[in-house]
Each structure stands twice: as structure tokens, then as C-alpha cells.
Amino acid sequence: MDKNSKNRKFHFRRRCIQAVSALLYNANLPGFADGSIYKGRSKGVCVPGLNCYSCPGAIASCPLGALQNALSNLPNKLPLYIIGFLLLAGVGLGRVVCGFLCPFGLLQELMYKIPTPKVRKSIWTRRLSWLKYVVLAVFVAILPIWYAFAQGMPVPAFCKYICPAGTLEGGFFLLGMREEYRALAGVLFHWKAVLCAAILVCCIFIYRGFCRFICPLGAIYSFFSRIALLAVRVDKKLCNGCGLCVKACPMDIRQVGDHECIHCGHCAASCPKNAIYFGKERKSDYENKEKSISK
């Protein structure tokens, strides 16, 4: 199989995994029919990607929502489960979650396929990519903890004020189907609706705009980029340092596999040396040739 066929096969598999993940996360199909929120036992566990707890189809919890609620319960209860879950997902997968297992990431990629002029990555998009760490610190950590200690009440600030996945999957669906919910919609929901619409429109012009600039879950998983077991890797002995992989990548990476890399595989198609691969560490083709010659 030639290189182009391998890359097409890889991207097809990735798209299938994204679609299957979105369906599995939201397997409560009757919820979409009656506008109800699933409250079964599986809601006690988390999925790795961004998927709103309040989505009528959701059968499990969102790790960001779980983390904020856990931090809101300080100091009475330590967030051991969710921290353990994020550590496990981070060490095992890292930002592979973003590239393969996030329904909102899939939606952003589909929005970007709409034919329009596109905003190319630049030094400014790279600088903006640090914004998600500010969102993580302020809305996921500081505000929930502050409300817990100062006000004595749980406030998942990112979910409440920003999260477009929650607005799209939970808010729009539930308000569209339940009149009693529409009566409760106020200024806050209208703010989130406008913000969600703005983010989705931006994603038409900017590849994964939310993922790159805002998503705090991606920020968390990026801390594990250097140690994640499953990742896109570079065979250093084959790499000639041409930089074509960085140019081809739609994300704001400085090198393949860094904290901005979502392991989507776009870089592999551009590599003239076939030095980029996905999975476990491998011995380079150069080493394999040496072994075969010595034999």
C-alpha cells in the first residue's frame, strides 16, 4: 500500500472513531424524542471528551463538569475520582482524546469543511492558543473554588458562562422540546446562545477555533503530551528537519507531538521521509536496514 493510500485509510478510520464516539457518548436516543435527561448509573462515570451532562442523549458525565463540581465541594470532599480519571486519560491518550474522541471537535472539523476563505495560522493564532490555559485557571479552577469557600455554593463557572457544547447539546435541545424550560431562559442563556453561535461561525473560518483558543479540557490533556502512551511520533533518524509537517498541521504546533498537537495525522501525509507514525515507539527503517545487512 502506498503512502497516500495509508494516509487516506488513517483519516477514514479517525473519522469513523469520532462518529462512533459521538454516538456512544449520546446513546440515550429516547432522550432526544422526549427531551429528558438520562439519570442512570452510568452518569456516575465520565467520558474522556467534551460532552454535556445535560444533553438528552448523554449516558455519562463530562470530565470538565465533574471537575468543577468536585472543586465546588472543597474542602468537604476531595476530587479524587475526577483527578484520577484525568490522570489516567492523560497518561494513556493525552490529546489523542481531542483528535479522536471529542464530539465537539468533530463538529468543529465538519463546520470548517464549509467552503469559505480560511484564516491561516500565524504568530497571532499561536499566541491566542495560550488563552485556553487562562480559561482553565479562571473558570474551571479559581471561580468554582472561590464560590465554594466564599459563597458556600457550587458554581461550575465554565459550564455556566461559556461552554458552547452545553448550550448546543443541552440548552438548545431541551428548550426546543420543553416549554417549561423555555419559560426559564433568561439573560444568561441568551448570552450563551450568542457566544455558542459566534464560536460555531468562527469554526467555519478557523480550524477548530474553540479547541485551539478556548477549550480547557484540551489544556488539561496538553500537560501530558510528552508522556502520553498513544501519540503521533517522529523517527528522529529518518527526519531531515524540513519543517513540512509543521506547515501542514492545521493546529498551532511548533513540533509534532507538542502540547498543541491533537494527533490527527495531517503531518504524516506531508513527510517526504515517512518519519512520522502513530502508536508505540518503533525502530527506524535505518536501524532495520542495518540489521538486515549484518545478517
Secondary structure as UniProt FT lines:
FT   HELIX           3..25
FT   HELIX           29..34
FT   HELIX           41..44
FT   TURN            53..54
FT   TURN            56..57
FT   HELIX           63..72
FT   TURN            73..76
FT   HELIX           80..92
FT   TURN            93..95
FT   HELIX           96..100
FT   HELIX           103..112
FT   HELIX           123..128
FT   TURN            129..130
FT   HELIX           131..135
FT   HELIX           136..142
FT   HELIX           143..146
FT   HELIX           147..151
FT   HELIX           157..161
FT   HELIX           164..166
FT   HELIX           167..172
FT   HELIX           173..177
FT   HELIX           179..182
FT   TURN            183..184
FT   HELIX           187..205
FT   TURN            207..208
FT   HELIX           209..213
FT   HELIX           216..222
FT   TURN            223..227
FT   STRAND          232..234
FT   TURN            236..238
FT   HELIX           244..248
FT   TURN            256..257
FT   TURN            259..260
FT   HELIX           266..270
FT   TURN            272..273
FT   STRAND          276..278
FT   HELIX           285..294
//
